């Protein structure tokens, strides 16, 4: 699975980081970094929560085959 960030929507508030700090990091400039290139399926529930928590609707999950 992959996390997709719509950079045009992301405002760098960092709620995703507070939900899943091992996967998301907002730097001092408010830029979001994805820390895990291809997250494990075991983290699907946590990442789904992070996606739903984003107030800017900037996150989505792409499921690989
Ligand atoms: S919660 Fe949404 S808007 Fe905030 S940093 Fe994460 S992706 Fe960006």
Backbone and ligand atoms as CSV (ligand in chain L), in Angstrom:
chain,resi,resn,atom,element,x,y,z
A,1,UNK,N,N,0.836,-1.195,0.000
A,1,UNK,CA,C,0.000,0.000,0.000
A,1,UNK,C,C,0.873,1.248,0.000
A,2,UNK,N,N,0.272,2.330,-0.467
A,2,UNK,CA,C,1.012,3.588,-0.560
A,2,UNK,C,C,0.143,4.736,-0.077
A,3,UNK,N,N,0.786,5.699,0.567
A,3,UNK,CA,C,0.079,6.909,0.966
A,3,UNK,C,C,0.270,7.951,-0.125
A,4,UNK,N,N,-0.815,8.563,-0.539
A,4,UNK,CA,C,-0.752,9.620,-1.542
A,4,UNK,C,C,-1.054,10.950,-0.851
A,5,UNK,N,N,-0.184,11.929,-1.075
A,5,UNK,CA,C,-0.395,13.261,-0.496
A,5,UNK,C,C,-0.706,14.246,-1.612
A,6,UNK,N,N,-1.819,14.930,-1.474
A,6,UNK,CA,C,-2.146,16.019,-2.391
A,6,UNK,C,C,-1.476,17.276,-1.832
A,7,UNK,N,N,-0.304,17.594,-2.381
A,7,UNK,CA,C,0.496,18.697,-1.838
A,7,UNK,C,C,-0.222,20.040,-1.975
A,8,UNK,N,N,-1.107,20.127,-2.923
A,8,UNK,CA,C,-1.859,21.369,-3.096
A,8,UNK,C,C,-2.860,21.592,-1.980
A,9,UNK,N,N,-3.282,20.508,-1.346
A,9,UNK,CA,C,-4.268,20.615,-0.260
A,9,UNK,C,C,-3.625,20.680,1.112
A,10,UNK,N,N,-2.499,19.979,1.287
A,10,UNK,CA,C,-1.880,19.864,2.609
A,10,UNK,C,C,-1.465,21.234,3.134
A,11,UNK,N,N,-1.898,21.521,4.364
A,11,UNK,CA,C,-1.569,22.801,4.988
A,11,UNK,C,C,-0.514,22.654,6.068
A,12,UNK,N,N,0.005,21.434,6.252
A,12,UNK,CA,C,1.096,21.219,7.196
A,12,UNK,C,C,0.711,21.329,8.655
A,13,UNK,N,N,-0.540,21.098,8.957
A,13,UNK,CA,C,-0.994,21.211,10.350
A,13,UNK,C,C,-0.429,20.065,11.186
A,14,UNK,N,N,-0.293,18.906,10.570
A,14,UNK,CA,C,0.379,17.806,11.268
A,14,UNK,C,C,-0.509,16.892,12.077
A,15,UNK,N,N,-1.800,16.903,11.830
A,15,UNK,CA,C,-2.672,15.980,12.566
A,15,UNK,C,C,-2.322,14.541,12.201
A,16,UNK,N,N,-1.997,14.314,10.948
A,16,UNK,CA,C,-1.597,12.972,10.527
A,16,UNK,C,C,-0.374,12.510,11.330
A,17,UNK,N,N,0.537,13.437,11.582
A,17,UNK,CA,C,1.744,13.107,12.352
A,17,UNK,C,C,1.381,12.707,13.783
A,18,UNK,N,N,0.411,13.371,14.368
A,18,UNK,CA,C,0.050,13.030,15.742
A,18,UNK,C,C,-0.667,11.685,15.801
A,19,UNK,N,N,-1.355,11.309,14.718
A,19,UNK,CA,C,-2.031,10.009,14.685
A,19,UNK,C,C,-1.030,8.884,14.416
A,20,UNK,N,N,-0.129,9.106,13.470
A,20,UNK,CA,C,0.819,8.057,13.064
A,20,UNK,C,C,2.221,8.651,12.917
A,21,UNK,N,N,2.881,8.935,14.043
A,21,UNK,CA,C,4.181,9.612,13.998
A,21,UNK,C,C,5.295,8.812,13.340
A,22,UNK,N,N,5.108,7.498,13.211
A,22,UNK,CA,C,6.135,6.697,12.538
A,22,UNK,C,C,6.041,6.815,11.018
A,23,UNK,N,N,4.952,7.381,10.532
A,23,UNK,CA,C,4.718,7.449,9.093
A,23,UNK,C,C,4.738,8.865,8.522
A,24,UNK,N,N,4.397,9.841,9.373
A,24,UNK,CA,C,4.294,11.218,8.881
A,24,UNK,C,C,5.151,12.140,9.733
A,25,UNK,N,N,5.813,13.085,9.056
A,25,UNK,CA,C,6.586,14.088,9.780
A,25,UNK,C,C,6.450,15.423,9.063
A,26,UNK,N,N,6.060,16.442,9.825
A,26,UNK,CA,C,5.976,17.786,9.257
A,26,UNK,C,C,7.212,18.545,9.723
A,27,UNK,N,N,7.985,19.070,8.772
A,27,UNK,CA,C,9.210,19.765,9.162
A,27,UNK,C,C,8.922,21.221,9.542
A,28,UNK,N,N,9.962,21.932,9.890
A,28,UNK,CA,C,9.817,23.300,10.367
A,28,UNK,C,C,9.206,24.239,9.350
A,29,UNK,N,N,9.263,23.869,8.091
A,29,UNK,CA,C,8.674,24.706,7.041
A,29,UNK,C,C,7.242,24.306,6.725
A,30,UNK,N,N,6.729,23.339,7.477
A,30,UNK,CA,C,5.354,22.900,7.235
A,30,UNK,C,C,5.226,21.929,6.084
A,31,UNK,N,N,6.352,21.364,5.657
A,31,UNK,CA,C,6.305,20.383,4.570
A,31,UNK,C,C,6.159,18.979,5.155
A,32,UNK,N,N,5.236,18.233,4.586
A,32,UNK,CA,C,4.984,16.883,5.082
A,32,UNK,C,C,5.917,15.880,4.412
A,33,UNK,N,N,6.520,15.031,5.225
A,33,UNK,CA,C,7.379,13.967,4.711
A,33,UNK,C,C,6.767,12.621,5.060
A,34,UNK,N,N,6.761,11.735,4.093
A,34,UNK,CA,C,6.324,10.361,4.339
A,34,UNK,C,C,7.546,9.562,4.751
A,35,UNK,N,N,7.493,8.952,5.912
A,35,UNK,CA,C,8.673,8.287,6.461
A,35,UNK,C,C,8.806,6.842,6.008
A,36,UNK,N,N,7.713,6.252,5.551
A,36,UNK,CA,C,7.730,4.854,5.114
A,36,UNK,C,C,7.231,4.806,3.667
A,37,UNK,N,N,8.095,4.428,2.756
A,37,UNK,CA,C,7.739,4.458,1.331
A,37,UNK,C,C,6.600,3.506,1.000
A,38,UNK,N,N,6.671,2.305,1.528
A,38,UNK,CA,C,5.629,1.325,1.248
A,38,UNK,C,C,5.173,0.691,2.546
A,39,UNK,N,N,4.202,1.304,3.225
A,39,UNK,CA,C,3.758,0.804,4.522
A,39,UNK,C,C,3.240,-0.621,4.460
A,40,UNK,N,N,3.440,-1.314,5.554
A,40,UNK,CA,C,2.968,-2.687,5.679
A,40,UNK,C,C,1.458,-2.710,5.856
A,41,UNK,N,N,0.838,-3.755,5.344
A,41,UNK,CA,C,-0.616,-3.897,5.489
A,41,UNK,C,C,-1.044,-3.897,6.953
A,42,UNK,N,N,-0.136,-4.298,7.826
A,42,UNK,CA,C,-0.452,-4.332,9.257
A,42,UNK,C,C,-0.771,-2.950,9.795
A,43,UNK,N,N,-0.310,-1.917,9.091
A,43,UNK,CA,C,-0.555,-0.548,9.537
A,43,UNK,C,C,-1.777,0.067,8.859
A,44,UNK,N,N,-2.529,-0.729,8.127
A,44,UNK,CA,C,-3.652,-0.196,7.340
A,44,UNK,C,C,-4.680,0.535,8.200
A,45,UNK,N,N,-5.027,-0.029,9.353
A,45,UNK,CA,C,-6.052,0.597,10.193
A,45,UNK,C,C,-5.569,1.948,10.714
A,46,UNK,N,N,-4.318,1.979,11.169
A,46,UNK,CA,C,-3.747,3.229,11.689
A,46,UNK,C,C,-3.673,4.287,10.593
A,47,UNK,N,N,-3.241,3.875,9.420
A,47,UNK,CA,C,-3.103,4.834,8.326
A,47,UNK,C,C,-4.466,5.306,7.828
A,48,UNK,N,N,-5.446,4.405,7.875
A,48,UNK,CA,C,-6.801,4.814,7.516
A,48,UNK,C,C,-7.309,5.885,8.464
A,49,UNK,N,N,-6.966,5.732,9.738
A,49,UNK,CA,C,-7.362,6.730,10.729
A,49,UNK,C,C,-6.672,8.066,10.430
A,50,UNK,N,N,-5.395,8.009,10.059
A,50,UNK,CA,C,-4.661,9.228,9.732
A,50,UNK,C,C,-5.271,9.923,8.523
A,51,UNK,N,N,-5.642,9.142,7.519
A,51,UNK,CA,C,-6.263,9.704,6.311
A,51,UNK,C,C,-7.569,10.411,6.674
A,52,UNK,N,N,-8.365,9.754,7.507
A,52,UNK,CA,C,-9.659,10.349,7.879
A,52,UNK,C,C,-9.493,11.554,8.791
A,53,UNK,N,N,-8.363,11.625,9.494
A,53,UNK,CA,C,-8.167,12.726,10.439
A,53,UNK,C,C,-7.710,14.012,9.758
A,54,UNK,N,N,-7.273,13.921,8.520
A,54,UNK,CA,C,-6.747,15.111,7.839
A,54,UNK,C,C,-7.892,16.069,7.502
A,55,UNK,N,N,-7.877,17.262,8.087
A,55,UNK,CA,C,-8.971,18.203,7.848
A,55,UNK,C,C,-8.967,18.773,6.433
A,56,UNK,N,N,-7.825,18.684,5.757
A,56,UNK,CA,C,-7.716,19.246,4.408
A,56,UNK,C,C,-8.028,18.203,3.328
A,57,UNK,N,N,-8.350,16.981,3.755
A,57,UNK,CA,C,-8.615,15.877,2.808
A,57,UNK,C,C,-7.463,15.708,1.828
A,58,UNK,N,N,-6.242,15.826,2.352
A,58,UNK,CA,C,-5.052,15.774,1.494
A,58,UNK,C,C,-4.481,14.372,1.341
A,59,UNK,N,N,-4.970,13.439,2.134
A,59,UNK,CA,C,-4.378,12.090,2.132
A,59,UNK,C,C,-5.312,11.053,1.520
A,60,UNK,N,N,-4.708,10.092,0.868
A,60,UNK,CA,C,-5.476,8.929,0.404
A,60,UNK,C,C,-4.534,7.732,0.402
A,61,UNK,N,N,-5.136,6.559,0.324
A,61,UNK,CA,C,-4.346,5.323,0.318
A,61,UNK,C,C,-4.552,4.618,-1.006
A,62,UNK,N,N,-3.434,4.206,-1.574
A,62,UNK,CA,C,-3.473,3.440,-2.818
A,62,UNK,C,C,-3.062,2.017,-2.467
A,63,UNK,N,N,-3.923,1.092,-2.770
A,63,UNK,CA,C,-3.621,-0.297,-2.449
A,63,UNK,C,C,-2.963,-0.979,-3.636
A,64,UNK,N,N,-1.748,-1.498,-3.398
A,64,UNK,CA,C,-1.057,-2.218,-4.452
A,64,UNK,C,C,-1.608,-3.632,-4.562
A,65,UNK,N,N,-1.166,-4.340,-5.566
A,65,UNK,CA,C,-1.645,-5.710,-5.729
A,65,UNK,C,C,-0.602,-6.658,-5.203
L,1,LIG,S1,S,-3.142,16.287,8.524
L,1,LIG,FE1,FE,-3.465,16.686,6.334
L,1,LIG,S2,S,-3.072,18.876,6.096
L,1,LIG,FE2,FE,-2.196,18.253,8.050
L,1,LIG,S3,S,-0.031,17.757,7.598
L,1,LIG,FE3,FE,-1.207,15.862,7.474
L,1,LIG,S4,S,-1.738,15.699,5.289
L,1,LIG,FE4,FE,-1.148,17.809,5.651
